Structures are given as C-alpha cells and as structure tokens.
Amino acid sequence: MEYVSLEGLRLDGRRPKETRQMRCAMGVLPAADGSAEFRAGNTRVMCAVHGPRECVNRGERDDERAIIKCEFSQAAFSTGERRARGKGDRRSVELALVIRQALEATVLVHLAPRSEINVMIQVLQADGGVRAAAINAAVLAIANAGIPMKDTMAACSAGYLDGTPLLDLNYVEEGGGGVRVHVATHASRGDKVVVVQTDNKASVEVFEPVHALAVEGCAVVQKVMREAMIEHTSILATLRGREAL
C-alpha cells in the first residue's frame, strides 16, 4: 500500500507534517470532579477524574504525597475488531501505567498528602493516536478538577512510512508496520519531554527526525488544549457572574 502519494498527500488527504482536526471539551461528566473529551480525527477518548480524596486502601496511603490511580479501557465497539478490550488486558494495563507515570511527573502531588486521585479513561472510538489522546484527555480532566499541575502537558505521535516522517498517524497508517514514536511534553519548560516510547526498532537516522516531528506535534496539540481551557474558564466565569447578580 502506498501511504504517501507522488503529490505528497497521505491516504486521508493530509500533508506529512499535518495533524488531524482536534476538538476538546471539558466538564462533560457532571458526576465527576473533573472530566474531559479529546478527539483527533475519528479517535475519541473520554476521561473522568475523582479526587483528591482519602485513600480507600490505607495501606497505599503516602504521608508525603497523593497517589495517582489510572484505569484505561477501550470499548469493544471502538474499532472494527469486535473483541472486548477491558481494563484488565495487558495493553490496557501497560497504557494505564504510562499515563500514570506521565501524570505523576506533571501533577503537584505533594500538595495533597495521604490522598488519592483516580483517573478513569475510556476509548469510545479508536482510529490511531489513542495513547496520545488518552494523555491529553487526562490532562484536561485534571485541569477541570482544579488539581494543581507544575505545567500543562500535551502528547502526540509520529511515524515513518514510505521513507517519510508522518505526524499523527491514523489507524491505517499505524498498521503499516513502520516506526512509531509517542511523545508527551511540558509546554512552558522548553518542550521538556516527559514520555517517549517507540514501536518497532529504528536507526538513529530514522528515529531523530520522527522524534523531532512528534515534539513539534505536541506544540500544536498544546495550542488546541490551551484554547479549550481558556474557553471553558471564560464560560465558567460568565455563569458565575450571572449567578452573583
């Protein structure tokens, strides 16, 4: 299959260094302390956050910091593969661990000792870039919950197909067997890389441009997320102003 045409266009019409259209929404689940939805193309991920609250299991309590618990699950109808992807399968457990570690490097956990923060992520539709979308949804949900962070974080992925670095792979491109690099960065700290993972082996000559492209993609995602946060804050301020009248 040809993933990049002679005209330099991908299967979905994008240029190699172009992301899919992204949309964010915050406060989508009223029962949660914080919630958000992140969409990238046809990929759709929702996240709910509860806490900080007292640890359910006292044996897990840390007197110096809050602990973060993360659950990741993928709906059976999220892809064309009709098989269950519950929160207990190996891939879900691995992704939950990666997301938790990224959040632990971002949330100011020392401000809420002896407590826990529960992050529950559900993939409603998967069309590539699920890992990055899950991290982005979690960050937005934590911001919606009012939990302090040392910096905002954004994630994006890039790959290498047909001899070309490609930004923000979709499901078909991820199945092409090429190198994939997943990156999450802190925005105001000089794009400090918090997470970097690779799928499939790559030479240095291939890895470096793909990694650099993924970091560039994080900056694009960060801009979209920031605009969503500002818009949500503006709406809340307007509503509270009306309630005060």
C-alpha positions in Angstrom: 0.0 0.0 0.0 1.2 3.5 -0.8 0.9 5.7 2.2 2.3 8.9 0.6 1.4 9.7 -2.9 3.7 11.2 -5.5 1.9 14.5 -4.8 3.0 14.3 -1.2 -0.5 13.5 0.2 -1.5 10.8 2.7 -4.5 8.5 2.4 -6.7 10.9 4.2 -5.5 13.9 2.2 -3.2 15.4 4.8 0.4 16.5 4.3 3.1 14.5 6.1 3.5 17.1 8.8 -0.2 17.9 9.3 -2.2 16.7 12.3 -5.8 15.7 12.2 -8.5 18.0 13.3 -8.7 18.1 17.1 -11.6 19.0 19.4 -11.7 19.3 23.2 -14.5 19.5 25.7 -14.3 19.9 29.4 -16.8 19.2 32.2 -18.6 16.6 30.1 -19.5 14.3 33.1 -21.2 16.3 35.9 -20.8 13.4 38.4 -17.0 13.5 38.3 -14.8 16.1 40.0 -13.2 16.7 36.6 -13.9 15.3 33.1 -12.9 15.9 29.5 -13.2 14.6 26.0 -10.4 14.7 23.4 -10.9 14.0 19.7 -8.3 13.7 17.0 -9.9 12.8 13.7 -12.1 9.9 14.4 -10.4 8.9 17.6 -12.5 9.8 20.6 -11.4 9.5 24.2 -13.2 10.4 27.4 -11.7 10.8 30.9 -13.2 11.2 34.4 -11.2 12.3 37.5 -12.2 11.9 41.1 -10.2 13.4 43.9 -8.0 14.2 45.6 -9.9 12.2 48.3 -9.0 10.0 51.2 -7.3 6.7 50.2 -9.7 3.8 50.1 -6.9 1.4 50.9 -5.0 2.8 53.9 -2.1 0.5 53.1 -1.5 2.5 49.9 -1.5 5.9 51.7 1.6 8.0 51.3 2.2 10.6 54.1 4.3 12.8 51.7 2.2 12.9 48.5 -1.0 11.9 46.8 -1.1 8.7 44.8 -2.5 8.6 41.3 -4.5 5.6 40.2 -5.2 5.2 36.5 -7.6 2.9 34.7 -7.6 2.6 30.9 -10.3 0.7 28.9 -11.3 0.5 25.3 -14.9 -0.1 24.3 -15.5 -3.2 22.3 -17.2 -1.1 19.6 -14.3 1.4 19.3 -12.7 -0.4 16.4 -13.7 -2.7 13.6 -12.2 -5.6 15.6 -15.2 -6.9 17.6 -13.4 -8.0 20.7 -13.5 -6.9 24.2 -10.8 -4.6 25.5 -11.5 -4.3 29.1 -9.4 -2.5 31.7 -7.6 -5.8 32.7 -6.0 -6.8 29.4 -2.2 -6.4 29.1 -2.2 -3.5 26.6 -4.7 -1.5 28.8 -2.6 -2.1 31.9 0.6 -1.0 30.1 -1.1 2.2 28.8 -2.5 2.9 32.2 1.0 2.7 33.7 2.5 5.0 31.0 -0.3 7.6 31.6 0.0 7.4 35.4 3.8 8.0 35.2 3.3 11.0 32.9 0.7 12.4 35.3 2.9 11.9 38.3 5.6 14.0 36.6 3.0 16.7 36.0 0.6 16.9 38.9 1.8 18.6 42.2 1.1 15.5 44.2 3.0 16.8 47.3 0.2 19.3 47.9 -2.3 16.6 48.7 -0.6 14.1 51.0 -2.4 11.0 52.2 -4.9 11.2 49.4 -5.6 9.6 46.0 -6.5 10.8 42.6 -8.5 8.4 40.4 -8.2 8.8 36.6 -10.5 6.7 34.5 -10.1 6.7 30.7 -12.5 5.2 28.2 -11.7 5.0 24.5 -15.0 5.4 22.6 -13.6 5.3 19.1 -10.1 4.3 18.1 -8.6 5.5 14.7 -5.0 5.8 15.7 -3.2 8.0 18.2 -5.1 6.5 21.2 -2.2 6.8 23.6 -1.7 10.5 22.9 -5.4 11.2 23.0 -5.7 9.4 26.4 -3.0 11.5 27.9 -4.5 14.7 26.5 -7.9 13.9 27.8 -6.5 13.1 31.3 -4.7 16.4 31.5 -7.8 18.3 30.5 -9.9 16.4 33.1 -7.3 17.1 35.8 -7.4 20.8 34.9 -11.2 20.7 35.0 -11.0 19.2 38.5 -8.9 22.1 39.7 -5.9 19.9 40.6 -2.7 21.9 40.6 0.0 21.0 38.0 3.5 22.2 37.6 2.9 22.6 33.9 0.4 21.6 31.2 1.3 18.5 29.2 0.4 17.5 25.6 1.1 14.3 23.7 1.4 13.4 20.1 2.9 10.6 17.9 4.7 10.4 14.6 5.8 7.6 12.4 7.9 6.6 9.4 6.3 5.2 6.2 7.3 5.2 2.6 10.6 6.9 3.6 8.8 9.8 5.0 8.2 11.0 8.6 4.5 11.4 9.2 2.8 13.3 12.0 -0.3 12.0 14.0 -0.8 8.6 12.4 -4.3 7.2 11.8 -5.4 3.6 12.3 -4.5 2.5 8.8 -1.0 4.2 9.0 -0.3 2.6 12.4 -0.9 -0.8 10.7 1.7 -0.1 8.1 4.4 -1.7 10.2 6.7 1.4 10.3 8.4 3.0 13.2 6.1 4.9 15.6 7.3 7.4 18.3 5.0 8.6 21.1 5.9 11.7 22.9 4.5 13.9 25.7 6.0 17.2 26.6 5.6 20.0 29.2 4.7 23.2 27.4 6.4 26.1 29.2 9.6 24.2 30.1 11.2 24.3 26.7 9.1 21.4 25.4 10.6 19.2 28.1 10.0 15.6 27.1 8.1 13.7 29.8 7.3 10.5 27.9 8.9 8.9 24.9 8.1 5.4 23.6 8.8 3.7 20.3 7.0 0.9 18.5 9.4 -1.2 16.3 13.1 -0.7 16.0 14.6 2.3 14.3 18.0 3.5 13.4 19.2 6.8 14.7 18.8 8.4 11.3 15.1 7.5 11.3 14.4 8.0 15.0 15.7 11.5 15.3 13.5 13.2 12.6 10.4 11.2 13.7 11.0 12.2 17.4 11.5 15.8 16.5 8.3 15.8 14.4 6.4 14.3 17.4 7.7 17.1 19.6 6.5 19.6 17.1 3.1 17.9 17.1 2.9 18.3 20.9 3.2 22.1 20.4 0.3 22.0 18.0 -1.8 19.9 20.4 -0.9 22.2 23.3 -2.2 25.2 21.5 -5.6 23.5 20.9 -5.8 22.3 24.6 -4.9 25.8 25.8 -7.6 27.4 23.8 -10.1 24.8 25.2 -9.1 25.6 28.7 -9.4 29.4 28.2 -12.8 29.0 26.6 -14.0 26.7 29.4 -12.8 29.1 32.0 -14.5 32.0 30.2 -17.8 30.2 30.2 -17.5 29.4 33.9 -16.7 33.0 34.7 -19.7 34.2 32.8 -22.0 31.7 34.5 -20.7 32.6 38.0 -21.1 36.3 37.1 -24.8 35.7 36.3 -25.4 33.7 39.5 -23.9 36.6 41.5 -26.5 39.1 40.1 
